[in-house]
Amino acid sequence: MLLEVIALTEEDAMTASRFGADRIELVSVIEEGGLTPDASVISQVAAVCTIPMHIMIRPHSRSFQYSEADLADMIRSIEEIRAMQLPKLGAFVLGVLNADQTVDEEQLKALLEAAGDVPVTFHRAFDEVRDQAEALDTLMRYPQVRTVLTSGGVPNVLHATEQIAKLVRQVQAKGSALEILAGSGLTVEAVSEFVEATPVRAVHFGSGVRENGSSTAPIDSARLSDLRAILNQR
């Protein structure tokens, strides 16, 4: 069972690396759902992180529809991060939608080209699409998109076990290697029942492994260790 943990700081990255995460999703401004981190933070985290880093590429939180200027900003961020030659860069995390809430394939193609040989996670923009089955079929046409992070289209993934199961089965039916990454609202206490109810093999944690359940607090090493032990039994 793969465990991805949100990291905001160098300290987060060290804790995640030491206490059981398989990879981190590095973001800034978690209060707005996560934005592109500063280059200085990326460098600091890269210096201590011993597990893969998935880095958010999101210029603002107003929507998942982006102007040409926004797209240029995203491409520039990707190019600057690639130029850093980070040894643990695992993926870029991004998502782009049209006004009709479908995947914006033209912008996606431009971002994938900028990413080069670096894989991509399509983030929770997926939870705002008009039809998740349709959007998943679209994303499976792009082998570079390795992961879809989703709460099943509702605020809390614990209320979407059936939808998560449907998405996993859809991927399996197509013989795709794409990974459904379930996240948003998962807790250490509820995760065992959740994964038992779905065939999902990858989970994403934020506030669920932080001190006092606060999205901006440091990662709680004891909670993360407990979570790892639970997942190791799955």
N, C-alpha and C positions, 0 to 999 in steps of 0.2 A: 504494500500500500504506500503510494508516494505521498509525501507531506511537503507542501509548499507553505512558507510562512512569510507574511509581509514584513519587510525591514524598512526602517526609516533612517537609521543611523549606523555608525560603525559598531556601537555597542550591540545593537540588535543583530547585526550580521555575525558577530562573534558568538553571541548566545545561541542563535539559530544553528550555527555551524557545530557548536559543541554539544548541544542537547537534543539533537534528533531530527532536525529538518533535513530534507533531501535537497532543497533549493530554496532561495529567497526570491521574493518579488520586491524589488527596490523601487520605492515611490517617494514623492514628497507630498505635502499638503493632504494628508490622509483624510482630513475633515471634509474635503471636497471630492472624496472618492479616489484620490491619487493622481498626481501630475508628474511630469518629467522631473527627475531630480537634477540638481545642479551638478556640473562637472566635478566640482571640488568634493562633493559628497560621494559621487561615484568612485573617484580615485581613492578616497579614504576607506570606503567599504571594500573595494577591490584589494586593498593592501592586507586585509585581515580575513577576508571571506575564503573559506576552503571548500565551499560547495557552489554549484552553478548559480549565477545571478541572472534573473530575468528582470529587465529594466523597462519601466513604464515610459511610453512615448505618448503623452497627452498634453497639449498646450494649454487647455483651459477646461473648465467643468460646465460651461454653459449648455452644451449639448454634444452629441456625437456626430453632428453634421459640421463639416469644416470647409472654410473658404479656401481659395487658392493660396492666400497668404498663410493660413493655418497649416495647409499641407506642406508648403515650402519650409515652414518652421519645423514640422515633424521630420521631414527629410533631412534638414540640416542637423537636427539633434541626432538622428541615426548615424549620419556620416561622421559627426564629431565623436560619437561614442565608439564607432568602429575604428576610428583613427587612434584611439587610446590603446588598442590591441590588448584588451583585457583577457587574461588567460581563462577566467571563469565565466565569460559572457555566454549564457546559455540560450537566451532568446530576447527578442523585443516584445513588449506587451502593448497592443494597440487595438483599435476598433474604429471603423468608419461606417456611417449609415447615410442613406439617401433620405430625402424629405418624406418619402412614403414608407420609411422604416424598413427598408431592405438593405442588404449589404451593398455599400458603394464599391463596386468592383473596380472601377477605374482608379479611384484613390487607393484601394487596396493593392492593385498591381504596381502602382508607383512606389508605394511603401515597401513592398516585397522586393522590388528591384533595388531600392536603396539599401535594404538589409543584406543583399548579396547572399552569402552562404549561411547567414545567421537565421535560425528558425524564428517563428512568430507565434505568439499566443494571441488569440482574438479575445479581448476582455469582455467585461460585462455590458458593453454596448449590445451584446447578444441578447441580453434580457429586455431590451427595448424594441427588438424586431417584431414585425407584425405576425410572423409565423416562424417559430423556431425550427421546425422540420425543414421548411424551405431554406432558411438561412444556413442550416447545417449542411444540406446538400450543396449549397453554393460553396461553402468553405472547404468541403471535402474535395472540391475540384482543384484546390491549390495545395500541393504536397508540402510546401514550405510552412503552411499553417499547421502546426503540430498539436496545438492545444486550444480548447475552447473553455474559458472560465465562465461558469454560469451558476445562477441560483435557481434555475428552472423557470425564470420569468416572474418570480414573486420576490418580495423583499427578503424573505428568510427561506433558505434552502431546505430547512427542516420541514417546511410545509409543501415541499415539491418532490417528495420521494418518487412518486409515480412518473412525473415528467422527466426527472433525471434518468430513471430506468429506461424510459422510452428513447431518450437521446443516446444512451449507451448502446441499446439494442439497434438503433438506426445505424450507428457507426459500424457495429459488428456485422450487420446485414450487408453492408457495402464492402466489407473486407478492408476497411480503412484502418490505418494505424493512428488516426487522430485520437487524442486523449481528451475525454470529458473530465474537466477539473471542477469539482463541486465546491462552492464556497458561498459565504455570506450568512452569518448567523450560526455557524457551527460552534459547538461548545465541546469541551472535553467530556462532560457528563453525557452528552447526547450522541456523540459520534459513533459509538459502537452500534447502537440501535439503527442509526441512519445508514451506515455502510452495510449492515445486515439486510436492510430493506431494499437496497439498490445493488446493481452489479458494478458500481463505480469503483475505480481503483486508484483514484487520485483526489486528495482533498486540500483545500486552501483555507488557512487560518489567519485571522487578524487579531481583533480584540479578544477572541476566545482563548488566546495564550498570553495575554498581557495582564499586567498587574491591575487588579480591581476591575478587569474587563473594560478598561479604558483604551480607546483606539490610539491615543497618543502616549500612553505610559510605556515604560520599558517592557520587553518580553520577560515573562516570569519563567525562569529556568525550570522550576519544579513542575509547573503546569505543562510545560513543553515536554519534559521528561516523562510525565505521566501519560501524555497523549501518545508519545512515541511507543511506550510500552503497550498501550491499548491497540494501536495500529499493528504492532508486530504480531499480535495474536490473530489478525484477520487473514 
